[in-house]
Amino acid sequence: MYERNPSSILANWAMLRKIGSVLDSPLELIAESSPEFSIRRFRSCHPTLGETTIIEFTRPAEPVPPERDAVPFVMAVRRLIETEQLVAARQMLAAAPTHILTDPLVARLRSILTPPVVKRVQKRDFDRTREYEWLGTDGHKYRGRWVALDGHRLLGVASSLRELREQLKTVALTHPPLLHRVD
Amino acid sequence: MLVRPDGTEFASGRSGFLDHSPGSPEPTPKIFVKIQAESIDGVILAQLDTAAAWSVLNAEIAEALSLLGREGEPAKISTRLGNFNGHLERTSLAIVADDGESVSVEATVWVSSEWPGGTFLGYGGLLERIRFAVDPSDNSFYFGPM
């Protein structure tokens, strides 16, 4: 594809340059990330006049579906997620070339890495000191189990949260209980 | 509730936090704050972990929120309990206030049916957009939106 479509080379070159501002060795990262492509020779990051940047891909010159373009990109972002580089992963996604934005994997990454959205809500709880006291004095008797507490009152005990919630359906609650698995 | 030096709001809500693992023999100090999730009728304790890249939900809580078995982004975490494969998912949680206003957070959390541990509020994907402060004199956790 790269041999037959110069505009594609330029688009991907632009992508790599953008990624380069985020990573120290983006080409190496992407090449490692994708088993389908390997960059055999990369002569210059800043080609001068008369010097052509040579990027050779081992992939044969057969048509590649557009969504394949997203694979090395997705792998590179995933590598950043694995290494807990959230800011760099977001920067890389922000620099994604437009033609891969509709790729489902890229769309999912963009959604997942969207910064959290925080809003005020009128919901209110109350002082849970009595529940905390109960956990301190009696909690050890229920290790490995889920408990539901209202003040010092034990509303339910169960081996699973699902079971505990079933139990609570039969209890008249005036306000939400504290649910906790005692470790 | 709390204001910044320029007079703008720092925190809109306050809740009491628990400074140790409740009911556990594990003695080291920790900070547990109260959260709520839409489909669970109850308040849950979550441990603050500013060093964690992601927030982590207890597997049974994740199940109750229907977050298991979805096609989230695969992610692996490494913890003192071992390495676990799971998914990153978006969900809505509320940090509930005893005084002032609570906040709801549309956050990214890590979930896995294999996770044997508790619930943690990590910096990435959740705390990174919340101002918070701790007053150990009365175990108050102050928080608010940025």
Interface residues (C-beta under 8 A of the other chain):
Chain A: R78 I81 E82 E84 L86 R108 L109 S111 I112 L113 T114 P115 P116 V117 V118 K119 R120 V121 Q122 K123 R124 D125 F126 D127 R128 T129 Y132 L135 G136 D138 G139 H140 Y142 R143 W146 A148 S160 L161 R162 R165 L168 L173 P176 P177 L178 L179 H180 R181 V182 D183
Chain B: S12 S15 G16 L18 S21 P22 G23 S24 P25 E26 K34 Q36 I40 D41 G42 V43 I44 L45 A53 N58 E60 I61 E63 A64 E71 G72 E73 P74 A75 K76 L88 E89 R90 A94 V96 A97 D98 E101 S102 V103 S104 V105 E106 A107 T108 G118 G124 G125 L126 E128 R129 I130 G144 P145 M146
